[in-house]
Amino acid sequence: MIRQFELIQRLKSYCPDMDEELINKAYVFAMKAHGSQVRASGDPYFSHPLEVAGILVEMHLDPASIVTGLLHDTVEDTLATLEDIQKLFGDEIARLVDGVTKLSRLELQSEETKQAENFRKLVLAMSTDIRVLIVKLADRLHNMRTLYHVDDGAKRRRIARETMEIYVPLAERIGMQGVKDELEDLAFATLNPEARESILSRLRYLHETSDNQVETILFELRKVLDEHHITASISGREKTPYSIWRKMHMKNVAFEQLSDIMAFRIVCEAIPECYQILGILHNAYSVIPGKFKDYMSTPKANGYSSLHTSLIGPLNQRIEAQIRTKEMHAVAELGVAAHWQYKQGASLDGKQYAWLRGLLDILEHTSNPQEFLEHTKLEMFQDQVFCFTPKGDVIALPKGATTIDFAYALHSQIGDHTIAARVNGRQMPLRTILHNGDQVDIVTSKTQNPSPTWERFVVTGKARACIRRFTRQQQKNQFLELGKSLLHKAFSKEHIDYTEDNLKIACEIFHYTQADDLISDVGHGHRTAKEIAQSINNKLKNTTTEASLDEKIEQKFDESNATIKKQKVDTKMSIKGLIPGMALHYAGCCHPIPGDKITGLVVTGKGVTIHTVDCALMADFEEPERLLDLSWNDHLDDTSRFVARILITFVNRPGSLAHMTTMISKQGGNIANLKVTHRTPEFWDVFVDVEIKDQHHLDAIIAGLRTVPVISHVERGK
Ligand code: MN
């Protein structure tokens, strides 16, 4: 066990002006807090945080991280509280200890590591300060070093598997190769002791048959470099049993075929030297083709850079050589931690840690590495939150997601029927925004349906699409209902029966393939029930003449009408008094335009149709509770367009129609629909639906039409 004075001495060696008192205070606090607790090994519990602090000192971490290492288990495992720590050690350390504590609690939740990838992201997202993650890795490293003391085999394997799936990749991600290798091999020893033992025995056999190959090869390599007057440090080692095993697995080769059981590392000062050394080695020994890798010109994602090559070495043994600079070496071993070990010559450019670029910026702009750490936030995955189902599955959601998003992420059926949500055991409003690590329990009911108001707070596309789909269906049904009742009324006024046959006739006249579409258009107010009933009546009475020019014109306008309706700009902003989120439609019967007194007809809570107050339809209307008091906005968007109906009587002469349409377009009106309603040999009655800006615009068009000689009468139609 490392002793207090050793810890301080080692820390002082790289951080001479650190606050010795602070370390002593943390030491005493942790020792007292853990009291007589013991570990599985029988050692006093306090030995664990002390060893963790020792590991952190080896990594040359800052004093705040060392203190965090000493205190990391006090909140979770002793009577000490976060408030105590905050009072005694200040905000920064309290925040770090809190971070590590939260990660430890997370571990307890995760019996299942099936979703390792999401879980790793969760750990990263929760490590808002990268030191939290590094302390956690040191904690895990010491626990793994002492794992063999744990008697329960299942527990041992669970911890080892978690280490392999969660912490090894995290260590690799932040470039801490040394920690990664050790964690991996310790986990391997628990998870597959037989495989590890067989590899170890092969290695032992190799050692017995050829004494100290590593030393001999080292000696030979040094001689070669000396001949070329290169000063570099060379070290040799056997690869860890796990990495040998993985290579055998991945490449499906036998132990003997592995080229790189022995790896030699040559560390020099500068990059040009690295390539020089590579040339010397390639000259002196045979190169194994296809093994050369230049991670110097293209570093790995975690910042690792080095030259790798495989050779038939001095003893005719296959060896791997890794060539790199001192600085690259520090990054390879310590990853992120190397940033503050190398604080002076910190010339790590953005290329090396794409995802750490933000950190590097801060590093460049602060002289003090401690300040750098304080401002360091791990920004990866900060745009996501990770929550748990009651069973412990991790659900990844975008930041700002609510319980409804969570429910839809599980299944659209669950989302559609959500009635309540419990977050961390407490019932919360459905609009509650979720945070990392929240456990969410969704309560459903078969009778519950999505509410259109949900659309205002959900953030995921899936939730939004499901809610819309439901609302649209609901709206469609309600417009159908309304359309049916309007048609019923109009049919009975015209003394015709509301039958499928009669609807079929209407469909033929108005070019619908399905009666439902026609009924729903009436519900929307795109067509009036009256015009439909009258047309059926005319057809039944067989008073219609053959398809005339007028009908052809009508048809043409009907077609263009359909496209105009689709293009119609959103004019919701034009009206005051609307309930937000409600669908809005302008009635086709009275064509309300800005300036008119208007009222809204609520279609069973899901949509509003705007009518003029004096619309004929409204006169018959007997359900005042379905009417909304509305008015136009004072400031209308310039691009808003409304459809107004103009009734025109003109003298039946060639070119009359053309005179009329020309005048309308001269006044800037766009004809949306035109229909001949009555015809005698002398006069035609037509209505024209014109797209206009507002009432002034309409007045100008009407005034213009009145100047046309062939037009005998003009009025606005309602
Ligand atoms: Mn611990």
Boltz pocket constraint, residues with backbone or C-beta under 6 A from the ligand:
constraints:
  - pocket:
      binder: B
      contacts: [[A, 48], [A, 72], [A, 73], [A, 139]]
      max_distance: 6.0
